[in-house]
Amino acid sequence: MTQASFAVPTEPLSKDEAQQWQTWARGISPGQLQWLSGYLTGIQHSSAQLLELIRDLPALAPAEAAVTDKPKVTVLFGSKTGNGKQIAGQLQAQLADAGFEVALQDMNRYKPADLEKEQTAILIVSTHGEGDPPPSAEDLHAFLHSRKAPQLPNLRFAVLALGDRSYASFCQTGKEFDQRLEALGGKRLAARIDADVDYQDAADSWIADILNILQQNISQKTNLPQPALHVRAAARNGKTAESFNRKRPYQAEVLDKVLLNGRGSAKKTYHAELSLGDSGLTYQPGDTLGIYADNDPALVSALTADLGLNAEKQVTAAGKDYPLNEWLTGHAELTTVSGVFLQNYRKLASDKGFASIADGLSQILDAKDRTSAFTYGKDVWDVFRAFPIPVTEQELTGMLLPVQPRLYSIASALSAYPGEVHVTVGKVTYAHNDRLRTGLVSGFIADQLQAGGKARVFIDQNESFRLPESGDLPVIMVGPGTGVAPFRAFLQERQETGARGKNWLFFGDQHFSTDFLYQLEWQRFLKDGVLTRLNTAFSRDTRQKVYVQHRMQEHAATLYEWLEEGARFYVCGDAKRMAKDVKQTLIGIIAEQAGVENEKAAEYVKELIRDGRYMEDVY
């Protein structure tokens, strides 16, 4: 704001005008009042009458006094995809508007021992994999659960847990943080909120509660009225609430679908290209595409027939009426079994008097490892077959969770393919209990979706998996199998923007002849000078299996040189084994090349993570 843009009164104010000024001043935050006071002082030569008004504002002095009494608030986030960071930023902005001193920190850059010094700490943390903390929260989580953890009798805390109800360990990390902080003597500022993948409404409500509680505490201490809080809803993916998003997916037309594997391959990997049309959706390399899929019609038919249900009977779900068949096909989660679904089923069994079945489900639910073991590889039909009870069409609908989208790394750069988004999808097929199963979205794309068809999609931003801002920095990419998808986007972007930094890709799969995904494109990138180095590992072509981490070890000296030059290191793909093996291999390479112990090398990698130079997109 400049002096020219502020309308300064040049004549004495009338009674009504003065009242309007005072009403307006009381309605803004203490932080805004502080800023305004300094600003108006700076233009005092323009209006003595205005300064007289400032002195007469009864709300200003108490507001400034209240600010000095407000405690410092530390907001910590542990996030894999950036959702937690976005919420933390939203909370920080609103706390600052309310006049609080706020420190916002990523958990991976926070010194765990500092928690003992905090008065008020707000934690926002997601759950990674099967109940594990995300990489950025690992150190703080481990510290709090170790013997080194101090007692925290002076700490007030609150936890927002982010998770996915389709997993048995829903919001497990947030629950563990919440329980451990209480066990160490901390006092809850507010009850923990467990937010599902559609988290924004829950986050907005939680932020409003936190702000109101903090303001009420200040009011009780100072006996001063506090300004009304105006909660701001964060923009969804940088767009307005009317744009296409998780709640309102876009119907994208399939432009093309290509099988990437050669004849004789044990795999079916598809490259699918979808049109974004006039949706207005945009994305960056590193983002993911959320896809909603229809359930396999054969599974829907088998389930309703086995339960003796009328597929055409009307049921009510989420306030709408559907024929049962339509609801099960397009809206119900059938291919995965969650702890929430088992809890719903246990309650129905108990209500219907099937005590033995309810007890059996309780035994499964009472231990995390038993829940994971039971649900692994099963769909909801398996549960009904294992624990049969009669259900009505509406009871079935009430037990099932809404279908959740699956997220796929985007395999294209918008700069190279305007108006399009590409994905690389491997069809998941496995046998279980004498039935052949397929993954929900991978089966939908492989078996049901053809060019000209449509899929419900949205863009999910991944701020934690981004190319460096400087195009001069080297980039190392490790992406076996479909994990190579985002690196196709990275190289397209680097080519389109004329980035001069070196690029190194490690790719692996089963066979060179049938599973070298995007082979011609990598060769073209090499020819054009965009791809500096390409190392491949085809595990089934040699007597002894060779993986990407073995190729890393073979080029250890050069890889370490690139890291010392400031290279960014990216990993995409399997989280359970590959990503862990790659990280351990990198630690070994650093120890060997730098001549240090493994502990020092592990700290080197942690520092890469803290600095945003080691990034994972794993699943």
C-alpha angles and dihedrals in degrees: 000000000000131000091253092058096051116083104224115196111241098189132053111283121248119233091258093049093050090049090051091052092050093046090051093047093052091052097060128077125270090246090055091048090053091052092046092051091056092044095051091047087056091058097041092124088065098060131010088181090060091053090051088054091051091053090050096051102113094196097056102070095046090047091054091047090050092053092061090054095052115106124238111259122208116203114198124188131190109188138160103191100025099258092113091048091052092052091046090053090050091052093046092053093051094046090051091049088054091055101257123140103240133192115194117196140169107235091234090063096042121101104233092212089061090071088081089064096050124106098188124017125179115195127199112184138162130211119244125207115327098354100312127134115256114258093260092056099043098096096047091045092050092047094052091050094047132087088256093068111114128220111265107201093148096050125106112193145173130192132208108194119201120202150130120261091210088073122078091227095056111183090344096154093051090048091052093050091049095048095044095050089052091048089054091056101266119146120228114243088193137354116275116262119213107206125195125217088281089062108148101091091047090048093050091051092046092050090051090051092049092050094047093048092050092047092048090052091052092047091053091051097045101028087224127133113249126217116260113265119237108198115213119211112223118242111260108240088336093301137101123270089257094063126094114279143137092302093043108032122192120245099234120193117229108238097182142349123197131183105229099194122086127236112290096028119139088220138069111208118174131201109207126189119199131188119235089197113178094336094115089225116150133177144181130228106277095038122118134230117230112214128191114203138192117244119250107275089221091059092048092050094047093049096050092044093049091050092045093237131154106245092201097051115117117249131180122232130163089355095304134102122234138165104258091243092055093048093049093046102048109015112031130085104234107148099062131048117219131192089244092057090049090050090051091049092048091053092050091049090050093047090051093050099253093137097165092054091047089051091049091052090047091057089054094046097045094072126047094216092050091049092051093046093049097046097043111115094354132121127202093267088063090057093052090049092048094045107024119194128153114259135180125230092258093045090054091050092049093053098049123086121229113267113267124218120245118228122227128188109250111246099198141062116233088219089061098038109029113199094012138095124197130200136187112218127182114205110240112216128167141152121239130165091356092304129109111231133193132197114262102242097023090054091045092053094042100043110019109027120079135169107290092029123110137236130193107241144164136179119254112196118225107196090173094066108055138138113249115269089235113072089203095070120099119247127208116194127191112188122149119185115345087349086086091072100094091045090061085058092045093054093045090052094046089051095047093048094044093239111182098202121115119258126206124186128195111194131175141175139142107283133014094215098051109018107043094122115209091357096158092049093053090049090051091049089051092050092048091050094242093112109053099184134012123189121180135193120196105187099196097047095074134054090241114047114249122199136183092267089060090055089050090055092050090058097037098133095052093043091054090048090055091050090051088052089059100265120172113231119212131187125188129175139040113026100192099063116350099054092046092048091049092051093048090048091051090051089052092049092051092047091051098043097041094040094234137128120270090252091059091045091051089053088051089057091046088054089052088054093048091050093049092247097115111054133174133198100182135156 
